[in-house]
Amino acid sequence: MKISLRKYRILEIAETKGYKSLKELSGELELHPTALSQLVANNTNFTKETLEKLLTVLDCDLGDIVETKKQ
């Protein structure tokens, strides 16, 4: 089973929380902007800690930003 982040949903939630850019969100997550961009684009894997921070900062549930696909 493949797990991936839902890029557009993350951006949508971040915008409703007042974040105007990924750079601004990355500062709150204590991630380099490039790292967050790669993560959101599913070009890299995420750690449990990063995922927990993302859920906390965006105040959302796992199902809001993660989708699973059977391969």
PyMOL Python script that loads the backbone (N, CA, C, O; Angstrom):
from pymol import cmd

cmd.read_pdbstr("""\
ATOM      1  N   MET A   1       0.846  -1.173   0.000  1.00  0.00           N
ATOM      2  CA  MET A   1       0.000   0.000   0.000  1.00  0.00           C
ATOM      3  C   MET A   1       0.893   1.237   0.000  1.00  0.00           C
ATOM      4  O   MET A   1       1.841   1.326   0.780  1.00  0.00           O
ATOM      5  N   LYS A   2       0.591   2.170  -0.860  1.00  0.00           N
ATOM      6  CA  LYS A   2       1.351   3.409  -0.950  1.00  0.00           C
ATOM      7  C   LYS A   2       0.623   4.504  -0.173  1.00  0.00           C
ATOM      8  O   LYS A   2      -0.593   4.662  -0.289  1.00  0.00           O
ATOM      9  N   ILE A   3       1.378   5.245   0.610  1.00  0.00           N
ATOM     10  CA  ILE A   3       0.829   6.367   1.371  1.00  0.00           C
ATOM     11  C   ILE A   3       1.435   7.643   0.813  1.00  0.00           C
ATOM     12  O   ILE A   3       2.653   7.742   0.668  1.00  0.00           O
ATOM     13  N   SER A   4       0.607   8.603   0.504  1.00  0.00           N
ATOM     14  CA  SER A   4       1.115   9.871  -0.021  1.00  0.00           C
ATOM     15  C   SER A   4       0.356  11.042   0.579  1.00  0.00           C
ATOM     16  O   SER A   4      -0.784  10.910   1.023  1.00  0.00           O
ATOM     17  N   LEU A   5       1.020  12.189   0.580  1.00  0.00           N
ATOM     18  CA  LEU A   5       0.388  13.404   1.064  1.00  0.00           C
ATOM     19  C   LEU A   5      -0.489  13.989  -0.030  1.00  0.00           C
ATOM     20  O   LEU A   5      -0.170  13.892  -1.215  1.00  0.00           O
ATOM     21  N   ARG A   6      -1.578  14.585   0.372  1.00  0.00           N
ATOM     22  CA  ARG A   6      -2.497  15.214  -0.573  1.00  0.00           C
ATOM     23  C   ARG A   6      -2.089  16.679  -0.707  1.00  0.00           C
ATOM     24  O   ARG A   6      -2.520  17.533   0.068  1.00  0.00           O
ATOM     25  N   LYS A   7      -1.250  16.951  -1.705  1.00  0.00           N
ATOM     26  CA  LYS A   7      -0.646  18.268  -1.895  1.00  0.00           C
ATOM     27  C   LYS A   7      -1.664  19.403  -1.849  1.00  0.00           C
ATOM     28  O   LYS A   7      -1.516  20.342  -1.068  1.00  0.00           O
ATOM     29  N   TYR A   8      -2.666  19.320  -2.660  1.00  0.00           N
ATOM     30  CA  TYR A   8      -3.596  20.440  -2.769  1.00  0.00           C
ATOM     31  C   TYR A   8      -4.411  20.624  -1.501  1.00  0.00           C
ATOM     32  O   TYR A   8      -4.799  21.744  -1.170  1.00  0.00           O
ATOM     33  N   ARG A   9      -4.669  19.556  -0.803  1.00  0.00           N
ATOM     34  CA  ARG A   9      -5.405  19.663   0.467  1.00  0.00           C
ATOM     35  C   ARG A   9      -4.536  20.344   1.517  1.00  0.00           C
ATOM     36  O   ARG A   9      -5.034  21.160   2.292  1.00  0.00           O
ATOM     37  N   ILE A  10      -3.257  20.023   1.554  1.00  0.00           N
ATOM     38  CA  ILE A  10      -2.344  20.676   2.503  1.00  0.00           C
ATOM     39  C   ILE A  10      -2.304  22.170   2.227  1.00  0.00           C
ATOM     40  O   ILE A  10      -2.398  22.982   3.147  1.00  0.00           O
ATOM     41  N   LEU A  11      -2.166  22.527   0.962  1.00  0.00           N
ATOM     42  CA  LEU A  11      -2.109  23.949   0.602  1.00  0.00           C
ATOM     43  C   LEU A  11      -3.417  24.656   0.943  1.00  0.00           C
ATOM     44  O   LEU A  11      -3.405  25.791   1.419  1.00  0.00           O
ATOM     45  N   GLU A  12      -4.536  23.995   0.704  1.00  0.00           N
ATOM     46  CA  GLU A  12      -5.851  24.565   1.002  1.00  0.00           C
ATOM     47  C   GLU A  12      -6.017  24.792   2.507  1.00  0.00           C
ATOM     48  O   GLU A  12      -6.452  25.862   2.932  1.00  0.00           O
ATOM     49  N   ILE A  13      -5.672  23.793   3.302  1.00  0.00           N
ATOM     50  CA  ILE A  13      -5.789  23.925   4.763  1.00  0.00           C
ATOM     51  C   ILE A  13      -4.853  25.006   5.273  1.00  0.00           C
ATOM     52  O   ILE A  13      -5.240  25.821   6.110  1.00  0.00           O
ATOM     53  N   ALA A  14      -3.622  25.020   4.774  1.00  0.00           N
ATOM     54  CA  ALA A  14      -2.650  26.031   5.206  1.00  0.00           C
ATOM     55  C   ALA A  14      -3.169  27.440   4.906  1.00  0.00           C
ATOM     56  O   ALA A  14      -3.028  28.346   5.726  1.00  0.00           O
ATOM     57  N   GLU A  15      -3.760  27.614   3.747  1.00  0.00           N
ATOM     58  CA  GLU A  15      -4.300  28.917   3.369  1.00  0.00           C
ATOM     59  C   GLU A  15      -5.425  29.342   4.311  1.00  0.00           C
ATOM     60  O   GLU A  15      -5.490  30.505   4.710  1.00  0.00           O
ATOM     61  N   THR A  16      -6.311  28.412   4.669  1.00  0.00           N
ATOM     62  CA  THR A  16      -7.405  28.763   5.574  1.00  0.00           C
ATOM     63  C   THR A  16      -6.896  29.089   6.979  1.00  0.00           C
ATOM     64  O   THR A  16      -7.566  29.785   7.742  1.00  0.00           O
ATOM     65  N   LYS A  17      -5.702  28.580   7.315  1.00  0.00           N
ATOM     66  CA  LYS A  17      -5.097  28.869   8.626  1.00  0.00           C
ATOM     67  C   LYS A  17      -4.271  30.144   8.597  1.00  0.00           C
ATOM     68  O   LYS A  17      -3.680  30.526   9.607  1.00  0.00           O
ATOM     69  N   GLY A  18      -4.227  30.808   7.443  1.00  0.00           N
ATOM     70  CA  GLY A  18      -3.545  32.090   7.346  1.00  0.00           C
ATOM     71  C   GLY A  18      -2.132  32.054   6.798  1.00  0.00           C
ATOM     72  O   GLY A  18      -1.470  33.090   6.739  1.00  0.00           O
ATOM     73  N   TYR A  19      -1.655  30.888   6.396  1.00  0.00           N
ATOM     74  CA  TYR A  19      -0.317  30.805   5.811  1.00  0.00           C
ATOM     75  C   TYR A  19      -0.393  31.228   4.353  1.00  0.00           C
ATOM     76  O   TYR A  19      -1.192  30.703   3.578  1.00  0.00           O
ATOM     77  N   LYS A  20       0.449  32.184   3.996  1.00  0.00           N
ATOM     78  CA  LYS A  20       0.398  32.729   2.653  1.00  0.00           C
ATOM     79  C   LYS A  20       1.356  32.025   1.690  1.00  0.00           C
ATOM     80  O   LYS A  20       1.271  32.221   0.478  1.00  0.00           O
ATOM     81  N   SER A  21       2.258  31.216   2.218  1.00  0.00           N
ATOM     82  CA  SER A  21       3.226  30.528   1.368  1.00  0.00           C
ATOM     83  C   SER A  21       3.759  29.280   2.069  1.00  0.00           C
ATOM     84  O   SER A  21       3.630  29.123   3.283  1.00  0.00           O
ATOM     85  N   LEU A  22       4.358  28.406   1.275  1.00  0.00           N
ATOM     86  CA  LEU A  22       5.014  27.231   1.863  1.00  0.00           C
ATOM     87  C   LEU A  22       6.196  27.661   2.717  1.00  0.00           C
ATOM     88  O   LEU A  22       6.521  27.005   3.707  1.00  0.00           O
ATOM     89  N   LYS A  23       6.835  28.753   2.343  1.00  0.00           N
ATOM     90  CA  LYS A  23       7.973  29.254   3.124  1.00  0.00           C
ATOM     91  C   LYS A  23       7.515  29.624   4.535  1.00  0.00           C
ATOM     92  O   LYS A  23       8.188  29.303   5.514  1.00  0.00           O
ATOM     93  N   GLU A  24       6.391  30.287   4.634  1.00  0.00           N
ATOM     94  CA  GLU A  24       5.849  30.671   5.936  1.00  0.00           C
ATOM     95  C   GLU A  24       5.484  29.419   6.749  1.00  0.00           C
ATOM     96  O   GLU A  24       5.784  29.343   7.940  1.00  0.00           O
ATOM     97  N   LEU A  25       4.847  28.455   6.114  1.00  0.00           N
ATOM     98  CA  LEU A  25       4.483  27.212   6.785  1.00  0.00           C
ATOM     99  C   LEU A  25       5.731  26.443   7.202  1.00  0.00           C
ATOM    100  O   LEU A  25       5.772  25.874   8.293  1.00  0.00           O
ATOM    101  N   SER A  26       6.740  26.422   6.352  1.00  0.00           N
ATOM    102  CA  SER A  26       7.970  25.697   6.676  1.00  0.00           C
ATOM    103  C   SER A  26       8.651  26.277   7.908  1.00  0.00           C
ATOM    104  O   SER A  26       9.244  25.536   8.693  1.00  0.00           O
ATOM    105  N   GLY A  27       8.574  27.587   8.086  1.00  0.00           N
ATOM    106  CA  GLY A  27       9.143  28.213   9.280  1.00  0.00           C
ATOM    107  C   GLY A  27       8.452  27.730  10.541  1.00  0.00           C
ATOM    108  O   GLY A  27       9.103  27.477  11.555  1.00  0.00           O
ATOM    109  N   GLU A  28       7.152  27.602  10.481  1.00  0.00           N
ATOM    110  CA  GLU A  28       6.379  27.118  11.623  1.00  0.00           C
ATOM    111  C   GLU A  28       6.692  25.645  11.912  1.00  0.00           C
ATOM    112  O   GLU A  28       6.682  25.217  13.066  1.00  0.00           O
ATOM    113  N   LEU A  29       6.969  24.878  10.859  1.00  0.00           N
ATOM    114  CA  LEU A  29       7.272  23.457  11.006  1.00  0.00           C
ATOM    115  C   LEU A  29       8.746  23.200  11.318  1.00  0.00           C
ATOM    116  O   LEU A  29       9.141  22.071  11.609  1.00  0.00           O
ATOM    117  N   GLU A  30       9.553  24.262  11.253  1.00  0.00           N
ATOM    118  CA  GLU A  30      10.999  24.162  11.446  1.00  0.00           C
ATOM    119  C   GLU A  30      11.627  23.238  10.414  1.00  0.00           C
ATOM    120  O   GLU A  30      12.493  22.423  10.731  1.00  0.00           O
ATOM    121  N   LEU A  31      11.171  23.381   9.167  1.00  0.00           N
ATOM    122  CA  LEU A  31      11.710  22.647   8.024  1.00  0.00           C
ATOM    123  C   LEU A  31      12.233  23.649   7.010  1.00  0.00           C
ATOM    124  O   LEU A  31      11.714  24.760   6.909  1.00  0.00           O
ATOM    125  N   HIS A  32      13.247  23.268   6.263  1.00  0.00           N
ATOM    126  CA  HIS A  32      13.721  24.111   5.172  1.00  0.00           C
ATOM    127  C   HIS A  32      12.603  24.174   4.123  1.00  0.00           C
ATOM    128  O   HIS A  32      11.946  23.165   3.865  1.00  0.00           O
ATOM    129  N   PRO A  33      12.381  25.339   3.518  1.00  0.00           N
ATOM    130  CA  PRO A  33      11.302  25.450   2.522  1.00  0.00           C
ATOM    131  C   PRO A  33      11.408  24.429   1.395  1.00  0.00           C
ATOM    132  O   PRO A  33      10.394  23.915   0.923  1.00  0.00           O
ATOM    133  N   THR A  34      12.623  24.137   0.965  1.00  0.00           N
ATOM    134  CA  THR A  34      12.813  23.146  -0.093  1.00  0.00           C
ATOM    135  C   THR A  34      12.381  21.763   0.381  1.00  0.00           C
ATOM    136  O   THR A  34      11.781  21.004  -0.381  1.00  0.00           O
ATOM    137  N   ALA A  35      12.679  21.436   1.622  1.00  0.00           N
ATOM    138  CA  ALA A  35      12.293  20.141   2.179  1.00  0.00           C
ATOM    139  C   ALA A  35      10.771  20.016   2.221  1.00  0.00           C
ATOM    140  O   ALA A  35      10.225  18.967   1.879  1.00  0.00           O
ATOM    141  N   LEU A  36      10.091  21.075   2.636  1.00  0.00           N
ATOM    142  CA  LEU A  36       8.629  21.041   2.681  1.00  0.00           C
ATOM    143  C   LEU A  36       8.059  20.930   1.268  1.00  0.00           C
ATOM    144  O   LEU A  36       7.106  20.185   1.042  1.00  0.00           O
ATOM    145  N   SER A  37       8.621  21.650   0.337  1.00  0.00           N
ATOM    146  CA  SER A  37       8.156  21.586  -1.046  1.00  0.00           C
ATOM    147  C   SER A  37       8.311  20.181  -1.607  1.00  0.00           C
ATOM    148  O   SER A  37       7.407  19.679  -2.274  1.00  0.00           O
ATOM    149  N   GLN A  38       9.441  19.543  -1.347  1.00  0.00           N
ATOM    150  CA  GLN A  38       9.678  18.170  -1.796  1.00  0.00           C
ATOM    151  C   GLN A  38       8.691  17.205  -1.139  1.00  0.00           C
ATOM    152  O   GLN A  38       8.191  16.278  -1.777  1.00  0.00           O
ATOM    153  N   LEU A  39       8.423  17.435   0.130  1.00  0.00           N
ATOM    154  CA  LEU A  39       7.500  16.591   0.872  1.00  0.00           C
ATOM    155  C   LEU A  39       6.084  16.704   0.312  1.00  0.00           C
ATOM    156  O   LEU A  39       5.424  15.696   0.057  1.00  0.00           O
ATOM    157  N   VAL A  40       5.634  17.919   0.128  1.00  0.00           N
ATOM    158  CA  VAL A  40       4.275  18.162  -0.374  1.00  0.00           C
ATOM    159  C   VAL A  40       4.114  17.620  -1.797  1.00  0.00           C
ATOM    160  O   VAL A  40       3.028  17.181  -2.175  1.00  0.00           O
ATOM    161  N   ALA A  41       5.181  17.652  -2.579  1.00  0.00           N
ATOM    162  CA  ALA A  41       5.133  17.148  -3.954  1.00  0.00           C
ATOM    163  C   ALA A  41       5.320  15.629  -4.022  1.00  0.00           C
ATOM    164  O   ALA A  41       5.352  15.055  -5.110  1.00  0.00           O
ATOM    165  N   ASN A  42       5.444  14.980  -2.863  1.00  0.00           N
ATOM    166  CA  ASN A  42       5.650  13.531  -2.772  1.00  0.00           C
ATOM    167  C   ASN A  42       6.942  13.073  -3.437  1.00  0.00           C
ATOM    168  O   ASN A  42       7.013  11.973  -3.985  1.00  0.00           O
ATOM    169  N   ASN A  43       7.959  13.925  -3.384  1.00  0.00           N
ATOM    170  CA  ASN A  43       9.262  13.581  -3.939  1.00  0.00           C
ATOM    171  C   ASN A  43      10.214  13.051  -2.875  1.00  0.00           C
ATOM    172  O   ASN A  43      11.361  12.721  -3.176  1.00  0.00           O
ATOM    173  N   THR A  44       9.756  12.970  -1.658  1.00  0.00           N
ATOM    174  CA  THR A  44      10.563  12.448  -0.568  1.00  0.00           C
ATOM    175  C   THR A  44       9.631  11.833   0.468  1.00  0.00           C
ATOM    176  O   THR A  44       8.424  12.074   0.444  1.00  0.00           O
ATOM    177  N   ASN A  45      10.175  11.058   1.354  1.00  0.00           N
ATOM    178  CA  ASN A  45       9.381  10.455   2.420  1.00  0.00           C
ATOM    179  C   ASN A  45       9.286  11.401   3.614  1.00  0.00           C
ATOM    180  O   ASN A  45      10.125  12.285   3.786  1.00  0.00           O
ATOM    181  N   PHE A  46       8.276  11.208   4.418  1.00  0.00           N
ATOM    182  CA  PHE A  46       8.118  12.033   5.611  1.00  0.00           C
ATOM    183  C   PHE A  46       8.347  11.186   6.846  1.00  0.00           C
ATOM    184  O   PHE A  46       8.110   9.978   6.846  1.00  0.00           O
ATOM    185  N   THR A  47       8.812  11.842   7.899  1.00  0.00           N
ATOM    186  CA  THR A  47       9.001  11.144   9.167  1.00  0.00           C
ATOM    187  C   THR A  47       7.735  11.287   9.999  1.00  0.00           C
ATOM    188  O   THR A  47       6.889  12.143   9.740  1.00  0.00           O
ATOM    189  N   LYS A  48       7.633  10.449  10.979  1.00  0.00           N
ATOM    190  CA  LYS A  48       6.503  10.518  11.908  1.00  0.00           C
ATOM    191  C   LYS A  48       6.467  11.882  12.587  1.00  0.00           C
ATOM    192  O   LYS A  48       5.400  12.473  12.756  1.00  0.00           O
ATOM    193  N   GLU A  49       7.641  12.377  12.974  1.00  0.00           N
ATOM    194  CA  GLU A  49       7.719  13.670  13.662  1.00  0.00           C
ATOM    195  C   GLU A  49       7.240  14.806  12.765  1.00  0.00           C
ATOM    196  O   GLU A  49       6.510  15.690  13.212  1.00  0.00           O
ATOM    197  N   THR A  50       7.652  14.782  11.496  1.00  0.00           N
ATOM    198  CA  THR A  50       7.219  15.822  10.556  1.00  0.00           C
ATOM    199  C   THR A  50       5.721  15.753  10.331  1.00  0.00           C
ATOM    200  O   THR A  50       5.048  16.783  10.291  1.00  0.00           O
ATOM    201  N   LEU A  51       5.197  14.555  10.184  1.00  0.00           N
ATOM    202  CA  LEU A  51       3.761  14.390   9.995  1.00  0.00           C
ATOM    203  C   LEU A  51       2.988  14.883  11.217  1.00  0.00           C
ATOM    204  O   LEU A  51       1.961  15.545  11.071  1.00  0.00           O
ATOM    205  N   GLU A  52       3.468  14.570  12.411  1.00  0.00           N
ATOM    206  CA  GLU A  52       2.811  15.039  13.632  1.00  0.00           C
ATOM    207  C   GLU A  52       2.835  16.563  13.716  1.00  0.00           C
ATOM    208  O   GLU A  52       1.835  17.173  14.097  1.00  0.00           O
ATOM    209  N   LYS A  53       3.960  17.185  13.367  1.00  0.00           N
ATOM    210  CA  LYS A  53       4.050  18.651  13.369  1.00  0.00           C
ATOM    211  C   LYS A  53       3.056  19.247  12.379  1.00  0.00           C
ATOM    212  O   LYS A  53       2.365  20.221  12.681  1.00  0.00           O
ATOM    213  N   LEU A  54       2.997  18.644  11.185  1.00  0.00           N
ATOM    214  CA  LEU A  54       2.095  19.141  10.154  1.00  0.00           C
ATOM    215  C   LEU A  54       0.644  19.076  10.622  1.00  0.00           C
ATOM    216  O   LEU A  54      -0.116  20.024  10.420  1.00  0.00           O
ATOM    217  N   LEU A  55       0.259  17.975  11.239  1.00  0.00           N
ATOM    218  CA  LEU A  55      -1.105  17.840  11.750  1.00  0.00           C
ATOM    219  C   LEU A  55      -1.385  18.838  12.865  1.00  0.00           C
ATOM    220  O   LEU A  55      -2.481  19.392  12.946  1.00  0.00           O
ATOM    221  N   THR A  56      -0.401  19.069  13.719  1.00  0.00           N
ATOM    222  CA  THR A  56      -0.573  20.016  14.823  1.00  0.00           C
ATOM    223  C   THR A  56      -0.681  21.442  14.309  1.00  0.00           C
ATOM    224  O   THR A  56      -1.591  22.177  14.691  1.00  0.00           O
ATOM    225  N   VAL A  57       0.239  21.831  13.448  1.00  0.00           N
ATOM    226  CA  VAL A  57       0.260  23.207  12.935  1.00  0.00           C
ATOM    227  C   VAL A  57      -0.997  23.507  12.120  1.00  0.00           C
ATOM    228  O   VAL A  57      -1.572  24.588  12.239  1.00  0.00           O
ATOM    229  N   LEU A  58      -1.422  22.552  11.296  1.00  0.00           N
ATOM    230  CA  LEU A  58      -2.609  22.776  10.474  1.00  0.00           C
ATOM    231  C   LEU A  58      -3.908  22.454  11.212  1.00  0.00           C
ATOM    232  O   LEU A  58      -4.998  22.708  10.700  1.00  0.00           O
ATOM    233  N   ASP A  59      -3.784  21.895  12.417  1.00  0.00           N
ATOM    234  CA  ASP A  59      -4.936  21.541  13.234  1.00  0.00           C
ATOM    235  C   ASP A  59      -5.944  20.720  12.422  1.00  0.00           C
ATOM    236  O   ASP A  59      -7.120  21.066  12.309  1.00  0.00           O
ATOM    237  N   CYS A  60      -5.430  19.610  11.859  1.00  0.00           N
ATOM    238  CA  CYS A  60      -6.289  18.759  11.043  1.00  0.00           C
ATOM    239  C   CYS A  60      -6.040  17.297  11.390  1.00  0.00           C
ATOM    240  O   CYS A  60      -5.159  16.974  12.187  1.00  0.00           O
ATOM    241  N   ASP A  61      -6.823  16.432  10.786  1.00  0.00           N
ATOM    242  CA  ASP A  61      -6.699  14.995  11.003  1.00  0.00           C
ATOM    243  C   ASP A  61      -5.865  14.361   9.903  1.00  0.00           C
ATOM    244  O   ASP A  61      -5.696  14.932   8.826  1.00  0.00           O
ATOM    245  N   LEU A  62      -5.351  13.188  10.184  1.00  0.00           N
ATOM    246  CA  LEU A  62      -4.514  12.464   9.239  1.00  0.00           C
ATOM    247  C   LEU A  62      -5.218  12.263   7.900  1.00  0.00           C
ATOM    248  O   LEU A  62      -4.610  12.437   6.844  1.00  0.00           O
ATOM    249  N   GLY A  63      -6.472  11.904   7.942  1.00  0.00           N
ATOM    250  CA  GLY A  63      -7.232  11.674   6.713  1.00  0.00           C
ATOM    251  C   GLY A  63      -7.408  12.908   5.853  1.00  0.00           C
ATOM    252  O   GLY A  63      -7.717  12.802   4.666  1.00  0.00           O
ATOM    253  N   ASP A  64      -7.214  14.077   6.441  1.00  0.00           N
ATOM    254  CA  ASP A  64      -7.331  15.317   5.677  1.00  0.00           C
ATOM    255  C   ASP A  64      -6.158  15.522   4.721  1.00  0.00           C
ATOM    256  O   ASP A  64      -6.308  16.148   3.671  1.00  0.00           O
ATOM    257  N   ILE A  65      -4.993  14.994   5.087  1.00  0.00           N
ATOM    258  CA  ILE A  65      -3.801  15.284   4.284  1.00  0.00           C
ATOM    259  C   ILE A  65      -3.083  14.054   3.735  1.00  0.00           C
ATOM    260  O   ILE A  65      -2.126  14.191   2.973  1.00  0.00           O
ATOM    261  N   VAL A  66      -3.521  12.874   4.104  1.00  0.00           N
ATOM    262  CA  VAL A  66      -2.873  11.642   3.644  1.00  0.00           C
ATOM    263  C   VAL A  66      -3.885  10.776   2.927  1.00  0.00           C
ATOM    264  O   VAL A  66      -5.035  10.661   3.351  1.00  0.00           O
ATOM    265  N   GLU A  67      -3.447  10.169   1.837  1.00  0.00           N
ATOM    266  CA  GLU A  67      -4.295   9.218   1.138  1.00  0.00           C
ATOM    267  C   GLU A  67      -3.508   7.937   0.924  1.00  0.00           C
ATOM    268  O   GLU A  67      -2.283   7.964   0.798  1.00  0.00           O
ATOM    269  N   THR A  68      -4.206   6.830   0.883  1.00  0.00           N
ATOM    270  CA  THR A  68      -3.572   5.553   0.626  1.00  0.00           C
ATOM    271  C   THR A  68      -4.079   4.994  -0.690  1.00  0.00           C
ATOM    272  O   THR A  68      -5.237   5.175  -1.066  1.00  0.00           O
ATOM    273  N   LYS A  69      -3.176   4.309  -1.376  1.00  0.00           N
ATOM    274  CA  LYS A  69      -3.538   3.679  -2.641  1.00  0.00           C
ATOM    275  C   LYS A  69      -3.001   2.266  -2.626  1.00  0.00           C
ATOM    276  O   LYS A  69      -1.851   2.033  -2.252  1.00  0.00           O
ATOM    277  N   LYS A  70      -3.825   1.334  -3.028  1.00  0.00           N
ATOM    278  CA  LYS A  70      -3.366  -0.048  -3.170  1.00  0.00           C
ATOM    279  C   LYS A  70      -2.600  -0.140  -4.476  1.00  0.00           C
ATOM    280  O   LYS A  70      -3.009   0.410  -5.499  1.00  0.00           O
ATOM    281  N   GLN A  71      -1.486  -0.844  -4.421  1.00  0.00           N
ATOM    282  CA  GLN A  71      -0.676  -1.002  -5.637  1.00  0.00           C
ATOM    283  C   GLN A  71      -0.836  -2.361  -6.208  1.00  0.00           C
ATOM    284  O   GLN A  71      -0.229  -2.676  -7.232  1.00  0.00           O
TER     285      GLN A  71
END
""", "prot")
cmd.dss("prot")
cmd.show_as("cartoon", "prot")
cmd.util.cbc("prot")
cmd.orient("prot")
